[in-house]
């Protein structure tokens, strides 16, 4: 459950950060908030790697990879060293797609907990 929460908070922090980048320059407090959300997620994901069942871990891995991909884009954009095709707009688009992955992870977690029947 904590993994779900922290992944969602990291996704929300990325969303907030990208909107700041689009509207104005990023202040240190905004970067620190993003890094704190990333750190919390990293810790939860590390724990999940040891105890989560395979189906949950597969979904969590997809979410983790997507979050780290967007985070990398954000940092490159902040340094003004984007890879070809990377813009704030493309990062926002990729970040928005993470919500579907989060729903799939949550569903796998709910199935594992026995809260929701398998489809």
Secondary structure by P-SEA (a helix, b strand, c coil): caaaaaaaaaaaaaaaaaaaaacccccaaaaaaaaaaaaaaaaaaaaaaccccaaaaaaaaaaaaaaaaaaaaaaaaaaccccccccaaaaaaaaaaaaaaaaaaaaaaaaaacccccc
